[in-house]
Amino acid sequence: MAGGGGVTSGKSYPGKFTSKVLFTCIVAASGGLIFGYDLGISASRITRGLGRRMTMMFGGLFFAIGAVINGFAENVLMLIIGRVLLGFGIGFANQSVPIYLSEIAPFKYRGALNIMFQLSITIGILVAHLLNYFTAKIEGGWGWRLSLGGAVVPGLVFFLGCFFLTDSPNSLLERDKFKEAKVQLQKIRGTDNVEEEFNDLAKASEAAKLVQNPWKEILTRKYRPQLIFAILIPLFQQLTGMNVFVFYAPVLFKSMGFGNNASLMSALITSIVNFCATLVSIATVDKYGRRTLFLEGGLQMLLCQLVMTVSVASKFGTSGNPGELPLWFSMLVVIAMCVYIAGFAWSWGPLGWLVPSEIFPLEIRSAAQSITVAVNMIFTFCIAQVFTTMLCNLKFGLFIFFAVCVVGMSIFIYKFLPETKGVPIEEMTIVWKNHPRWSKYFVEKDSSFEMGKI
Ligand SMILES: OC[C@H]1O[C@](O)(CO)[C@@H](O)[C@@H]1O
């Protein structure tokens, strides 16, 4: 495989899959609930200075306060203020949760534990869809208060849960808390024998401390490979077109002839498929690797987009008026949509967070994650804004547009993404060094690797 192949670092840090690491990851991943419930902005300086855990707590708190203000809003200003706080909450959570999970997880299970973040996102979407459906039926027109105010629940779950967490050893070392970092690592790994891993983390943190300004640093040539992925992975995730289904599924289903219950049906079907397929990703990502999932998911989405293109073109043409749609046709489109969503949910959905969170060295990890979050949010917003205009102008061509994007991103992954499965996070340099495209960014000196002096 071009540039693929598995790489092993030769490390085998002892340690168990402890109940502590599982509990910690479940609580931290619940930060995805608030993103599933809503969308927002980003915060890197805070993650580095305050630590991942504190940033997560701020995220939950802002989100909960924003939700309360929205729920009790008496005017538009209150709605705007609440909305801004939700945005901060999500920005803080998206900034800190993926890297926290990747740092805290034993490297062999990093994929599965990190994907619990995306799993929480899918739960958030499912709950919000269901709630919207029921609150819309509440007499008296105050149901929206319940929908908006209901966001306080995931916000508080996440905020309060964070009290039970410790910061990641990497983040503690970043702030010179050596003793605490070691004790926490021993607790998380369930063994006192963490010397090798701890030394590697300490080395990474020493290297990180030499970097005064991560924002300037990330622009230097030696981080070019990582920077490219920090930007392109979230961009490509949004260019799959998935959010067209998340945001507009009810409209699409209605136009396929699913009468009055279209909204509930679509919300239920697409959200449940999204959730279940994310579980598949959890079960397979550390076994088959990131590249396999990316490529399989891409192919699956492409086939479905082609089925949708042909179906919509043959029934709607360019007039947009389908007449009476036969049942088999509606069923075919629904099945294609579901298979497409499953393809996304075990590839670009979770990997869009996992891969960026594990490929950056500590010194630029927070800055790079901010870029990833910002690109993700900006393009989520753009797709939501331009979707209807594109649909009106391109008609079935919209599906061709996303299909072409999927082909492009799959080729990119095939040629350029190194496999990161089974490599400890602070040892990740090795995958770049061994990759035919990226090795030139690394030069060998005195049997250690010095980065980017060419
Ligand atoms: O599960 C679908 C959701 O996942 C995301 O791609 C984030 O990873 C969102 O943009 C989308 O709404």
The ligand as an ORCA input file, in Angstrom:
! r2SCAN-3c Opt
* xyz 0 1
  O     -22.057     12.043     13.175
  C     -22.112     13.145     12.348
  C     -21.466     14.323     12.968
  O     -20.109     14.078     13.136
  C     -19.360     15.217     12.743
  O     -18.808     14.978     11.485
  C     -18.290     15.481     13.743
  O     -17.384     14.431     13.814
  C     -20.351     16.329     12.630
  O     -19.951     17.363     11.763
  C     -21.553     15.584     12.166
  O     -22.710     16.296     12.407
*
